[in-house]
């Protein structure tokens, strides 16, 4: 009887052990290598990032990336880092490929080495120096989250896999594109003439797994400048914004012939807006109001405070009618059609939403001063559910109706409306969700949609995997870009494990 019980216990334990292993989402090999990567290479990864962020790899108008000396120097540093790690490196102009392994089957890891512009005056230290001390626990610099941090992470994930001598059934290829923020044309041309990996992930977005991206768009309107001869108060100038994909942090409005009543009224309204820091400067009858909001990625307008719309809003008060002289027209237009909302609900019938992708967002991001006009650029992020043609018809109808009602001299400039992207047949999605759940403890993770646009849509069956955690503010494109040391290490774990699970 005792022997029977022992035999039963043995086979029961064996079955439980086997079942546990069979149901383990992340293999012991992937888990152990991920732990090794963090233990062995966390400091080296930070050192790698510290070098990469020193290069101001913003695009220069009229200069190709292949002719840009900073881009060339950045790629030289990347080549040196890759070869020191024992990885192969090939330069295809706008595209760099860093590889591990020789298999015909390939896993593509998509990143970019260019960055968005910066306003250096808004950083505690240089945005091109990895700041590890101003805010302990954070690594602050342009590119830390978007997308030089992920490049460094991928390099050391590949190095850890190489150290362990893991036999891969797929070659791992890290793609670093040098114009993701400005021009996808060279990448599209590269793709025409080169075969791509069969499996691809982009590490330029969010966790758990991004399977849908809204379409990027830009609506442009020009308001004709006109001289004002009367002594009535009028808005003589209005400016704000830095670049199209950033929620503007700063805006300025100048009012001529400002009476005491106008100044008192605008001050009182400004005091009610606790989200924005306003400064009033009075010189005789000229009033200058500056607004400081909070920059953010324009795909996530809810994480910023738009200085343009808030400053326009305080000028929208009963008893004050602004002449349509250009700047005044622009302010009147913003208040009538956009306000402080984020979804364009005031702008005719353009607003709409998708159950999975969410609502279209509508954000004025840049005001351009031209010789004969003042122009506003409105960044939109649109989901599926409405055709480009329908949306442009609705934009046209709403603008024309407002223009006619208010007798404004204004024109629509050339709009750009990009298409939303849906990836619903990527076989690697569940593996990535399993890796995410294993290392974060977040169960039942599901694919998500984002407002941003990545190069995922150009690669076969690609989805995005990190580096930003759900529920955390995304700092890329802001004037306070950072990644925490904790998140940097967690990314190294998840990328190492994901590469193994997808390539072994």
C-alpha positions, 0 to 999 in steps of 0.5 A: 500500500505504501509503495502504491501511494509513493508511486501515485505521489511520484506520477502526480508530482511529475504530471503537475510539474510537466503541466506547469512547464507546458503552461509557462508563457515565458520559457526558463531560458528566456527568463534566465537570460533576461535576468542575466541581461539586467544583472550584467549590462544595466550600467553598460546600457546606460553608458550606451544611451549617454553617448547616443543622446549627445548627438543632436540628430534632428532633421535639417531642412534641405539636408539629407540624412546621408549628408548631415554631419551629426547623423553621420557621426551618430551612425559612426558611434552606433557602429562602434558600439555594435562592433564592440558587442560582437554584432554585425553592422551595415549602413544603407544610408538612411537605414542602419541594420545591426544583426545577430545570427545567420539564419535565413528566417529573420526577426526585425526590431524597428527603431529610429535614431533621429529626434524632434527639436528641443528648446534648450532653455526649458531643460535643467541641463543640456538636452544632449547630456544624459542628466542622471542627477537633477531628478534621481531615478530618471535619465533625462535627455532628448531621445531617452524614450523616443527612440535612443533608449530603445536602441541601447536596450535592444543592443544589450538584449542582443548581447546577452543572448549572444553571451549565452550562446543561444541557438536562434532559428531566426537572425535578429536584425535591429533597424535604425531609421534616420528620418522617422520624425520627418520623412518616411520616403527614404524608408519606403524606397529602401523597402522597395529594394530590400527583403524584410524580416518575416516577423517584426516588432517596433519598439517605439510606442507603448505596452502591452502590444500596439495593433492599431495606430491613428492616422496623422494629419495636419489642417492648415488655415491662413488668416489675412492680415489687415491694418486697423485704423480705429482706436478700438482694442485689437489683437495685433499679434498671436504666436505659439507652438514649436513643431507639429507633433508637440502640444504647445507649451508657450503662446503670446498675444499682443493687444493694441489700444488696450483700455483699463477695462480690457486689462482688468477683464482679461486678468480676471478671466486668466485668474480663473484658469489655474492650469496655465501660468499667465504673465501680463506686461503693459506698455502704455496701451499695449498689453502683452500676455504670455501663457505657459502650459505643458508640452506633450506628444500631440498623439496624447493631447490629454497629457499636455496643456495647450498654451495656444487654446488656453490663451485664445480662450481667455480672450473670449469674453462677453463685451469684447469683440476682436476685429478680424485683422488676421491675429484677431481672426485666428483667435476668433476661429480657435474659440469658435471651432476648437475651444479647450476641447480635444476632439473637434466637437465644435468644428462642424461635424468633423468629430467621430470615434471608434470603439477600439481606437478612440476619438479623433483628436484635434490640436492646434500646435503651431502658429506661423507668421507669414508676410500677408497672413497668420497661419494655424496648423492643427494636428489631427490623429484620426481613427478608422470609421470615416474616409479621408474624403468625407472628413475633408468635406466636413472640414471644408463645410465647417470652415466655409460656414464660419467664414461666411457668417463672420465675413473673415478673409481667410483661406484653407491651405493644403491639408494632409490627412494620413490613414489609420493603421490596423494590424490584426493578423500578427502571430507574435502578438500573444507571445509579446502579451505573455512576456509583458504579463510575465515580467510586469505581473499585469494579467490578461493584457490585451492589445491597444490602439495609440494616437501616434504613428510608427514605422510598424505599418511599413513592415510585414505583420509588425506590431509595437512593443513598448517602451512606454508603460500603460497608465504612465505619461509619455515624455517623448516630444516634450521638453522634459523627456526622460526614462526612469532607470527602473523602466529602462531595466524592465525594458531590457528584461522584456526585450531580451525575453521577447527576442528569444521567444520570437527567434529561438 
